[in-house]
Amino acid sequence: MNEKQQFGLAAAAFVAGVAWGSFRHRRNGHAGALALLQGCEWFIAYGGAAVLITWLRDALDPDGEEGPDALVDERVTRIRRVVTEQSTED
């Protein structure tokens, strides 16, 4: 999925999150703020923040810095630990 598609999905998730937050907190006095917070959470969860950071990084350094001081573009999306058991029978 390219960045434009990812951003579109995240924007749709933001709108859906605001709608869901408005429905969920409709009786709360802070319904608007809670709905916006829900939308932001869904936007971030669907990768919208990562796309925005990539676009900002490209805007600040369009040529792409090369050399030993160049930033490595890595994102940790999930961490998985695999544990295996080994029996030691004599």
Beta strands, then each sheet from edge to edge (+ up, - down):
end
